Amino acid sequence: MSQVELHHGAATDVGSVRETNEDAFLIAPPVFVVADGMGGHEAGDVASRIVVEEFAALAEAGYEPTEGPAAVAATLRSAQRRIADFAADEGTGPRRTPGTTVVAALLVEDEGAPAWLLVNLGDSRIYAVSRGRLRQVSTDHSVVQELVDAGQISEEQAAEHPDRHVITRALGGPRLEPADYFLVPVDEIDRLLLCSDGISGLVDDEQIAHVLAESPDPRDAADRLVAAALAAGGDDNATAVVVDVVGLVPDEDYDSERQRQSLEQKLGALP
């Protein structure tokens, strides 16, 4: 399988209303994550941090690229256990157990070729840019999305619905909810966006597409998306992770250390 060269950027902000940033994110190629601790629940920031820590451990330990879904499922189970243990230690009780959404993107192998394994639980979102066009890959696990799917309200009505922030699945709580998994060949996606609903709830898809199209550097794209959310009111924590597929490197020519240093120099991490 060819190696994949990636550029990436991330930005987060507490917003203009909240006192605590309950969002957390991870950039640990080939693993990328955004988790949004559930507002109004006790220690949502702890839940999102646990998710990021578990995926960071997965990235550090490595995983068999043909067994990505199993590796992610095990990571989610571990995070669920840790959240439950934290709730028990704190005596928060079942109704106040911390919760968090999670969206993740991992490079895996599918039929000998590199692919993105995209994972969603909750209403944080995964967008993909392919040949200049933006599409939402994930489907929100939310009350309003269920109403839209049932034809009871329109997308426009969903944006203003009083239950638009009520989600139907999350990590944490009395049981582990099922996540959605999507497998997409790497060459079908030019750019990925993982974001919390502090972005997607305030910045519509048209503006997201415009920002991504006008920001070649993924760091700038992430910064501009967060800035757009703040300009739109910033009533929630806002987090964006942007990942670009730069190219494929054949195995025989691949030098991981040289590639890492080259990429870090391009991103300004090294002098």
JOKAWO-V273738 format. One record per residue. N is the residue number from 1. PSI is psi in whole degrees, -180 to 180 (999 if undefined). OMEGA is omega in whole degrees, 0 to 359 (none if undefined). NEAR is the number of other ideal C-beta (glycine too) atoms within 10 Angstrom. Layout:
# JOKAWO-V273738
n->(N & N)
psi->(PSI & PSI)
omega->(OMEGA & OMEGA)
near->(NEAR & NEAR)
This chain:
# JOKAWO-V273738
n->(1 & 2 & 3 & 4 & 5 & 6 & 7 & 8 & 9 & 10 & 11 & 12 & 13 & 14 & 15 & 16 & 17 & 18 & 19 & 20 & 21 & 22 & 23 & 24 & 25 & 26 & 27 & 28 & 29 & 30 & 31 & 32 & 33 & 34 & 35 & 36 & 37 & 38 & 39 & 40 & 41 & 42 & 43 & 44 & 45 & 46 & 47 & 48 & 49 & 50 & 51 & 52 & 53 & 54 & 55 & 56 & 57 & 58 & 59 & 60 & 61 & 62 & 63 & 64 & 65 & 66 & 67 & 68 & 69 & 70 & 71 & 72 & 73 & 74 & 75 & 76 & 77 & 78 & 79 & 80 & 81 & 82 & 83 & 84 & 85 & 86 & 87 & 88 & 89 & 90 & 91 & 92 & 93 & 94 & 95 & 96 & 97 & 98 & 99 & 100 & 101 & 102 & 103 & 104 & 105 & 106 & 107 & 108 & 109 & 110 & 111 & 112 & 113 & 114 & 115 & 116 & 117 & 118 & 119 & 120 & 121 & 122 & 123 & 124 & 125 & 126 & 127 & 128 & 129 & 130 & 131 & 132 & 133 & 134 & 135 & 136 & 137 & 138 & 139 & 140 & 141 & 142 & 143 & 144 & 145 & 146 & 147 & 148 & 149 & 150 & 151 & 152 & 153 & 154 & 155 & 156 & 157 & 158 & 159 & 160 & 161 & 162 & 163 & 164 & 165 & 166 & 167 & 168 & 169 & 170 & 171 & 172 & 173 & 174 & 175 & 176 & 177 & 178 & 179 & 180 & 181 & 182 & 183 & 184 & 185 & 186 & 187 & 188 & 189 & 190 & 191 & 192 & 193 & 194 & 195 & 196 & 197 & 198 & 199 & 200 & 201 & 202 & 203 & 204 & 205 & 206 & 207 & 208 & 209 & 210 & 211 & 212 & 213 & 214 & 215 & 216 & 217 & 218 & 219 & 220 & 221 & 222 & 223 & 224 & 225 & 226 & 227 & 228 & 229 & 230 & 231 & 232 & 233 & 234 & 235 & 236 & 237 & 238 & 239 & 240 & 241 & 242 & 243 & 244 & 245 & 246 & 247 & 248 & 249 & 250 & 251 & 252 & 253 & 254 & 255 & 256 & 257 & 258 & 259 & 260 & 261 & 262 & 263 & 264 & 265 & 266 & 267 & 268 & 269 & 270 & 271)
psi->(139 & 149 & 154 & 127 & 128 & 145 & 150 & 161 & 159 & 152 & 149 & 154 & 144 & -22 & -174 & -6 & -46 & 151 & -25 & 139 & 106 & 1 & 152 & 152 & 162 & 130 & 102 & 69 & 130 & 30 & 131 & 136 & 144 & 132 & 136 & 104 & 140 & 115 & 140 & -10 & 150 & 125 & 45 & -32 & -32 & -43 & -45 & -36 & -39 & -44 & -47 & -41 & -40 & -41 & -32 & -40 & -38 & -44 & -39 & -41 & -29 & 163 & 154 & 120 & -19 & -3 & 35 & -49 & -39 & -40 & -42 & -44 & -42 & -38 & -42 & -39 & -42 & -43 & -41 & -44 & -43 & -39 & -43 & -42 & -40 & -45 & -41 & -42 & -35 & -10 & 33 & -25 & 163 & -30 & -11 & 21 & 133 & 149 & 161 & 148 & 169 & 133 & 139 & 149 & 125 & 139 & 130 & -174 & 133 & 115 & 42 & 2 & 151 & 142 & 160 & 128 & 115 & 133 & 138 & 135 & 109 & -154 & 12 & 159 & 156 & 123 & 151 & 140 & 122 & 118 & 42 & -2 & 136 & 138 & 147 & 121 & -48 & 160 & 128 & 136 & 83 & 162 & -46 & -34 & -39 & -38 & -40 & -46 & -32 & -3 & 15 & -27 & 162 & 169 & -38 & -41 & -34 & -35 & -23 & 4 & 140 & -21 & 20 & -19 & 4 & 118 & 156 & -13 & 145 & 168 & 137 & 178 & -172 & -22 & 161 & 115 & 151 & 137 & 158 & 140 & 136 & 134 & 118 & 127 & 141 & -39 & -2 & -5 & 127 & -35 & 141 & 144 & 124 & 129 & 154 & 168 & -5 & -20 & -61 & -24 & -16 & -21 & 116 & 168 & -36 & -43 & -38 & -46 & -40 & -46 & -45 & -36 & -32 & 5 & 87 & -35 & 124 & -27 & -43 & -39 & -46 & -45 & -43 & -33 & -43 & -42 & -38 & -39 & -41 & -40 & -27 & 5 & -29 & 42 & 10 & 164 & 144 & 127 & 136 & 135 & 125 & 130 & 126 & 137 & 111 & -41 & 175 & 140 & 118 & 146 & -43 & -20 & 7 & 125 & 102 & -40 & -42 & -41 & -42 & -46 & -39 & -44 & -41 & -37 & -41 & -35 & 1 & 16 & -19 & 152 & 999)
omega->(177 & 174 & 185 & 177 & 185 & 165 & 185 & 176 & 180 & 176 & 176 & 179 & 180 & 182 & 186 & 186 & 185 & 177 & 183 & 174 & 180 & 174 & 172 & 178 & 180 & 168 & 180 & 185 & 14 & 182 & 180 & 187 & 165 & 178 & 183 & 177 & 188 & 178 & 181 & 176 & 181 & 172 & 175 & 178 & 177 & 180 & 180 & 178 & 178 & 179 & 181 & 179 & 181 & 178 & 175 & 177 & 177 & 180 & 181 & 181 & 184 & 180 & 177 & 187 & 177 & 183 & 183 & 181 & 179 & 179 & 179 & 180 & 178 & 179 & 178 & 177 & 180 & 178 & 178 & 179 & 181 & 178 & 179 & 178 & 178 & 180 & 180 & 180 & 182 & 181 & 184 & 180 & 186 & 182 & 182 & 176 & 178 & 177 & 179 & 168 & 173 & 166 & 183 & 175 & 180 & 173 & 180 & 178 & 178 & 182 & 175 & 182 & 179 & 180 & 172 & 167 & 183 & 189 & 182 & 173 & 183 & 183 & 165 & 191 & 171 & 174 & 175 & 172 & 180 & 180 & 175 & 182 & 180 & 172 & 176 & 181 & 183 & 174 & 181 & 170 & 186 & 179 & 183 & 178 & 177 & 178 & 177 & 181 & 180 & 179 & 183 & 175 & 178 & 175 & 180 & 178 & 180 & 182 & 181 & 185 & 181 & 180 & 186 & 180 & 181 & 182 & 184 & 176 & 176 & 174 & 188 & 181 & 189 & 181 & 178 & 179 & 179 & 176 & 172 & 180 & 177 & 179 & 185 & 177 & 182 & 184 & 176 & 182 & 176 & 183 & 175 & 171 & 170 & 183 & 173 & 182 & 170 & 172 & 188 & 179 & 183 & 182 & 185 & 186 & 180 & 180 & 176 & 180 & 180 & 180 & 181 & 180 & 184 & 183 & 182 & 180 & 182 & 177 & 178 & 180 & 180 & 180 & 184 & 178 & 177 & 178 & 179 & 178 & 178 & 179 & 180 & 177 & 176 & 184 & 177 & 171 & 183 & 181 & 177 & 171 & 182 & 183 & 178 & 170 & 184 & 180 & 179 & 181 & 179 & 182 & 187 & 180 & 190 & 175 & 188 & 181 & 179 & 180 & 180 & 181 & 179 & 181 & 180 & 177 & 179 & 183 & 176 & 181 & 178 & 179 & none)
near->(18 & 17 & 18 & 19 & 16 & 20 & 18 & 18 & 20 & 21 & 22 & 21 & 20 & 17 & 20 & 14 & 11 & 17 & 6 & 12 & 19 & 27 & 32 & 27 & 23 & 21 & 17 & 14 & 16 & 20 & 23 & 27 & 27 & 29 & 33 & 32 & 30 & 23 & 16 & 10 & 21 & 18 & 24 & 26 & 17 & 20 & 32 & 34 & 19 & 26 & 31 & 21 & 15 & 24 & 27 & 16 & 14 & 22 & 18 & 9 & 8 & 10 & 19 & 10 & 17 & 13 & 13 & 23 & 15 & 11 & 20 & 22 & 16 & 14 & 24 & 22 & 13 & 17 & 25 & 20 & 13 & 18 & 26 & 18 & 11 & 18 & 23 & 12 & 8 & 14 & 7 & 15 & 10 & 10 & 9 & 14 & 21 & 27 & 26 & 30 & 30 & 28 & 30 & 28 & 25 & 24 & 22 & 23 & 16 & 17 & 8 & 8 & 13 & 19 & 23 & 27 & 22 & 22 & 24 & 23 & 24 & 26 & 27 & 30 & 24 & 26 & 24 & 21 & 20 & 13 & 7 & 10 & 10 & 18 & 12 & 14 & 20 & 22 & 15 & 24 & 21 & 22 & 18 & 24 & 18 & 15 & 17 & 19 & 11 & 8 & 7 & 11 & 17 & 10 & 11 & 9 & 13 & 18 & 13 & 9 & 16 & 8 & 12 & 19 & 16 & 12 & 23 & 14 & 19 & 25 & 27 & 29 & 20 & 9 & 8 & 18 & 18 & 11 & 20 & 15 & 14 & 16 & 12 & 18 & 12 & 19 & 14 & 12 & 22 & 16 & 22 & 24 & 29 & 31 & 30 & 32 & 25 & 31 & 31 & 23 & 20 & 21 & 23 & 14 & 14 & 9 & 15 & 24 & 17 & 15 & 23 & 24 & 14 & 10 & 18 & 11 & 16 & 23 & 16 & 15 & 26 & 28 & 19 & 22 & 29 & 25 & 16 & 20 & 30 & 17 & 11 & 17 & 12 & 20 & 15 & 24 & 28 & 32 & 29 & 33 & 28 & 30 & 23 & 20 & 19 & 12 & 10 & 15 & 15 & 9 & 8 & 5 & 8 & 13 & 11 & 9 & 7 & 9 & 15 & 13 & 13 & 13 & 17 & 11 & 11 & 12 & 14 & 9 & 10 & 11 & 4)
